[in-house]
Amino acid sequence: ARAASAPARAGKTGPAPLDAAGVAGARRGALPRFVPPQLATLVARAPTGEDWLHEMKFDGYRILARRDDAGVTLLSRNGREWTDRFPTVAESVRALPARELLLDGEVAVVTSDGRTSFQALQNFMSDGGRSGDLVYMVFDLLHAEGQDLTGARLEDRKAALARLVGAPGGEPGTLRYSDHVVGSGAEFFAEACRLGLEGVVSKRRGARYRSTRGTDWVKTKCLSRQEVVIGGYTDPEGARSGIGALLTGVHEGGQLVYAGKVGTGFSARMLQDLKKRLEPLEQPTSPFSARLTGLGRPHWVRPELVAEVAFGEWTADGRMRHPSFQGLREDKPAGQVVRERPARAAAADSASAEPRVPERPSRTKPPSRGRASAAGGRS
């Protein structure tokens, strides 16, 4: 297979009614209220071989979209209802030619250069949707028309999803199908990094959908990103207002371990907003496991807020080098935040214990060339 320069675009042939019962591995079942999403394990390099398909990694919020006769509900990765936050996404799902659906995807904002940006999504949400191009990149179909598809092969689920949403090409819209390439993982990853994207997600073509983090889905990052817990902040200096820097950590061995001071990446509005969010959480003692020095007179807070940070690398003493704030993560509890370490490559390349649906011949056609996620879709 050849590598593609960008994720796929959706909408060329338009959406079509779906025969979900005709998908191999489908079985009758009631539409669930929520399915915990399948999560990808971080690895150092993209897996090789024709058993894998590769998608672009989007920089947004993981969202499941549930549709029934009562309407559309958008759910975060921990099951919180977020329909009111993204009404245009809900409308796009409602327009699909199906009565019952459960979609899996990522809500993101596309910037002018065609990339997705978590910071841009934060700005979109804070200014009432006046900035950016909001999209819902859908990459899996878990349930449709009375049929549970989680036992079907991934490649068959995606083929059904492409028919439902619309084949690659066409005019951009809010709802967009995330296409893939088969094989050529290293080349696909290299192209993603060349384009300045966050990375790629690689998935076993023949795997069922499993609500866990395992090695059927793995992610490889071009840029270092980490979710961190905010345990304190410093006062601003000079012309800056709000806060000076965030004091952050990750959970390790049941303790909150200090991971570094984050002092860049903020807008003036975000500095003020963080101050308002953090002041009610202040407490007299540090939540971190070790005593910290050289921070002046920090303000300690209850470790409840989660931030996403981009950084250069981890230092030998477990600190992030040159961290930059990307935004608050409201879709993950602080207690689940741990340092993300790449799994052994062998674990990703080896077959897991989960039985596979028999494989079918490889599809080698890559996604259409184009900007990262700005083109294609259904509004």
C-alpha positions in Angstrom: 0.0 0.0 0.0 1.0 3.6 -0.6 1.0 6.3 2.1 -1.3 9.2 1.8 -0.5 12.9 2.4 -3.7 13.6 4.4 -6.8 12.0 5.9 -9.7 11.3 3.7 -12.4 13.6 2.7 -16.1 12.6 2.7 -19.1 13.3 0.7 -18.4 12.5 -3.0 -21.2 10.1 -3.6 -23.4 11.3 -0.7 -24.8 9.3 2.1 -26.9 6.2 1.4 -29.3 4.1 3.4 -27.5 1.3 5.2 -28.2 -2.4 5.3 -26.7 -3.0 8.7 -27.9 -6.6 8.9 -25.8 -7.4 5.8 -22.5 -6.5 7.6 -20.6 -9.7 8.4 -20.5 -10.2 12.1 -23.5 -8.0 12.9 -26.0 -9.3 15.4 -29.4 -8.0 16.5 -29.3 -5.9 19.7 -30.9 -2.9 21.3 -29.2 0.5 20.9 -27.1 1.0 24.0 -27.2 4.3 25.9 -23.4 4.4 25.9 -20.4 2.3 24.9 -17.1 3.0 26.5 -14.8 3.9 23.6 -11.9 1.8 22.5 -8.6 3.5 23.3 -5.2 3.5 21.6 -2.0 2.6 23.3 1.0 4.9 22.7 3.9 3.2 20.8 7.2 4.5 19.5 6.7 3.6 15.9 3.8 2.8 13.6 3.3 -0.9 13.1 4.2 -2.6 9.8 2.4 -5.1 7.6 -0.9 -5.4 5.8 -2.8 -6.4 8.9 -3.0 -2.7 9.9 -4.8 0.3 8.6 -3.7 3.8 9.5 -5.7 7.0 10.1 -4.7 10.5 10.9 -4.8 11.4 14.6 -7.1 14.4 15.2 -6.6 17.0 17.9 -10.0 17.4 19.6 -12.5 15.8 21.8 -13.5 12.1 21.4 -17.3 12.0 21.0 -19.8 9.2 20.5 -23.0 10.3 18.7 -26.2 8.3 19.5 -29.3 8.7 17.4 -32.8 7.2 18.0 -36.4 8.3 17.5 -36.0 10.8 20.4 -33.1 12.7 18.7 -29.3 12.9 18.8 -27.2 12.7 21.9 -23.4 13.5 21.9 -21.4 11.8 24.6 -17.9 12.4 25.8 -15.4 9.5 26.3 -16.5 9.1 29.9 -20.2 9.3 29.1 -21.1 12.9 29.8 -23.7 14.5 27.6 -22.2 17.2 25.5 -25.0 17.7 22.9 -25.5 21.4 23.8 -21.8 22.1 23.2 -21.8 21.0 19.6 -25.3 21.6 18.2 -24.1 21.7 14.5 -22.6 18.2 15.0 -25.9 16.9 16.4 -27.8 18.4 13.4 -25.4 16.7 11.0 -25.9 13.3 12.6 -29.7 13.8 12.6 -29.5 14.4 8.8 -28.1 10.9 8.1 -30.5 8.3 6.5 -30.9 6.1 9.5 -33.2 5.9 12.5 -30.8 4.3 15.0 -27.0 4.9 15.1 -24.0 4.9 17.4 -21.0 6.6 15.8 -17.5 7.0 17.2 -15.3 10.0 16.2 -13.5 13.2 17.1 -14.9 16.7 17.3 -12.2 19.2 16.3 -11.7 22.6 14.7 -9.9 22.8 11.4 -7.5 25.7 11.1 -6.7 27.7 7.9 -3.8 25.4 7.1 -6.0 22.3 7.2 -4.8 20.9 10.5 -6.9 20.3 13.6 -6.0 22.2 16.8 -7.1 21.6 20.3 -6.3 25.2 21.2 -8.5 26.3 18.3 -11.3 24.1 19.6 -10.9 25.7 23.1 -11.2 29.1 21.5 -14.3 28.0 19.5 -16.0 26.8 22.6 -15.1 29.9 24.7 -16.3 32.5 22.1 -19.6 30.9 21.3 -18.5 29.3 18.0 -17.5 32.5 16.2 -14.1 31.2 15.3 -12.9 28.2 13.4 -14.5 25.4 11.3 -16.0 22.8 13.6 -16.0 19.2 12.2 -16.9 15.8 13.4 -14.4 13.2 12.0 -16.2 9.8 12.3 -14.1 6.7 12.1 -16.3 3.9 13.5 -19.8 2.6 13.4 -20.8 0.6 16.5 -24.6 0.2 16.1 -27.1 0.8 13.3 -30.7 0.0 12.6 -31.1 -2.6 15.4 -27.8 -4.2 14.7 -24.8 -4.4 17.0 -21.7 -4.0 14.8 -19.0 -4.2 17.5 -18.4 -7.9 16.6 -17.7 -7.1 13.0 -14.3 -6.6 11.5 -13.1 -3.0 11.7 -12.7 -2.8 7.9 -16.3 -3.9 7.4 -17.5 -1.4 10.0 -15.7 1.4 8.2 -17.0 0.3 4.8 -20.6 0.5 6.2 -19.8 3.9 7.8 -18.4 5.2 4.4 -21.6 4.2 2.7 -23.7 5.9 5.4 -21.7 9.2 5.6 -20.6 9.4 2.0 -17.6 8.3 0.0 -14.4 10.4 -0.2 -14.4 13.7 -2.1 -16.9 16.5 -2.4 -17.6 19.7 -0.6 -16.6 20.2 3.1 -19.2 19.8 5.8 -19.5 19.3 9.5 -19.7 15.5 9.4 -16.6 13.9 7.7 -15.6 10.3 7.2 -12.0 9.6 8.4 -10.5 7.4 5.7 -7.3 5.3 6.0 -4.6 3.5 4.1 -3.7 -0.2 4.5 0.0 -1.0 5.2 2.9 1.4 4.8 2.7 2.5 8.4 6.2 4.1 8.5 5.6 6.1 5.3 2.1 7.2 6.5 3.5 8.4 9.8 6.4 10.2 8.1 4.0 12.1 5.9 1.8 13.0 8.8 4.8 14.5 10.6 5.9 16.3 7.5 2.5 18.0 7.3 2.8 19.1 10.9 0.0 16.8 12.2 -0.2 15.4 15.7 0.4 11.8 14.6 -1.4 8.6 13.4 -3.7 6.0 14.8 -3.1 2.4 13.6 -5.7 -0.2 13.9 -5.9 -4.0 13.2 -8.2 -4.4 10.1 -9.7 -7.6 11.3 -10.4 -6.6 15.0 -13.7 -6.4 16.8 -14.5 -3.2 18.7 -13.5 -3.6 22.4 -14.2 -1.0 25.1 -10.7 -1.0 26.5 -7.1 0.2 25.9 -5.1 -2.5 24.2 -2.9 -3.2 21.2 -5.6 -3.5 18.5 -5.4 0.3 18.3 -2.1 2.0 18.8 -1.1 5.7 18.3 2.2 7.2 17.2 2.8 10.9 17.9 4.9 13.3 15.9 4.7 15.8 18.8 5.0 15.1 22.5 1.6 15.7 24.2 0.6 14.9 27.8 -2.4 15.3 30.0 -1.4 16.7 33.4 -3.2 17.5 36.6 -3.0 21.1 37.8 -1.8 21.2 41.4 -1.1 24.9 41.8 -0.2 28.1 40.1 2.1 31.1 40.5 1.3 34.8 40.5 1.8 36.8 37.3 4.8 39.1 36.8 5.2 42.3 34.8 2.3 43.1 32.4 0.8 39.6 32.6 -2.5 39.3 34.5 -4.4 36.3 35.9 -1.8 33.7 36.6 2.0 33.3 36.0 2.4 29.6 35.4 0.6 26.3 36.2 2.2 23.7 38.5 1.4 20.3 37.1 1.8 16.7 37.8 0.8 13.1 36.9 -0.3 10.2 39.0 2.3 7.5 39.8 2.1 4.9 42.5 -1.0 6.5 44.0 0.7 9.9 44.4 0.7 13.1 42.3 4.2 13.5 41.0 5.4 16.9 39.9 5.9 17.1 36.1 6.9 20.8 35.7 5.8 24.4 35.5 3.8 25.5 32.4 4.2 29.2 31.7 3.5 29.6 27.9 0.7 28.9 25.4 -1.9 31.1 27.2 -4.1 33.8 25.7 -4.9 36.8 27.8 -8.5 35.5 28.1 -7.3 32.1 29.1 -5.1 33.5 31.9 -8.1 35.3 33.4 -10.3 32.2 33.0 -7.8 30.0 34.7 -7.6 32.3 37.6 -11.3 32.2 38.1 -11.3 28.4 37.8 -8.4 27.9 40.2 -9.2 30.4 43.0 -12.1 28.3 44.4 -9.9 25.2 44.5 -7.1 26.8 46.6 -5.9 24.8 49.6 -3.1 25.5 52.2 -1.0 22.5 51.3 0.7 21.1 48.2 -0.9 18.1 46.6 2.4 16.9 45.1 4.3 14.0 46.6 7.7 15.8 47.0 8.5 19.1 48.5 9.0 21.7 45.8 11.4 24.7 46.0 12.3 27.7 43.9 8.6 28.6 43.1 8.3 31.7 45.2 5.0 31.7 47.0 2.8 29.3 45.0 -0.9 28.9 45.3 -1.8 25.2 45.9 -5.1 23.9 44.6 -7.1 20.7 44.9 -5.9 18.5 42.0 -9.2 18.5 40.0 -8.5 20.2 36.7 -6.8 18.5 33.8 -4.7 20.4 31.2 -3.2 19.2 27.9 0.4 20.3 27.3 2.7 20.1 24.3 6.4 19.8 25.2 9.9 18.9 23.9 10.8 15.8 25.8 10.9 14.3 29.3 14.0 15.1 31.3 15.9 12.4 33.4 14.2 13.7 36.6 10.7 13.3 35.1 10.0 17.0 34.1 8.6 18.2 30.8 11.0 20.3 28.8 9.6 23.5 27.3 5.9 22.8 28.0 3.2 24.8 26.4 -0.4 25.0 27.5 -2.9 23.7 24.9 -6.2 23.8 26.8 -8.2 22.3 29.7 -9.5 18.8 29.2 -13.0 18.4 30.5 -13.5 14.9 29.2 -11.1 13.1 31.6 -11.1 12.7 35.4 -8.0 14.0 37.1 -7.5 10.7 38.9 -6.9 8.9 35.6 -4.1 11.0 34.5 -0.8 9.1 34.3 2.4 9.7 32.4 2.0 8.2 28.9 4.9 5.9 28.0 5.3 4.1 24.6 4.5 0.4 24.8 7.1 -2.0 23.4 6.9 -2.2 19.6 6.8 -6.0 19.8 3.5 -5.8 21.8 1.9 -3.7 19.1 3.1 -5.9 16.2 2.2 -9.2 17.8 -1.2 -10.7 17.7 -3.3 -10.2 20.9 -5.2 -12.9 22.6 -8.5 -11.5 21.3 -9.8 -13.8 18.5 -10.0 -12.2 15.1 -12.7 -12.4 12.4 -11.0 -13.9 9.3 -9.1 -11.4 7.2 -10.1 -10.3 3.7 -7.8 -9.2 0.9 -6.0 -5.9 1.5 -7.4 -2.6 0.2 -4.4 -0.7 -1.0 -5.9 2.5 -2.3 -4.8 5.4 -0.1 -7.0 8.3 1.0 -7.2 11.2 -1.4 -4.5 13.8 -1.3 -5.4 17.1 0.3 -5.2 19.1 3.4 -5.2 17.4 6.8 -8.9 17.4 7.5 -10.2 20.6 5.9 -11.8 19.0 2.9 -14.8 16.8 2.4 -17.8 15.9 4.5 -21.5 16.3 5.0 -22.9 19.4 6.6 
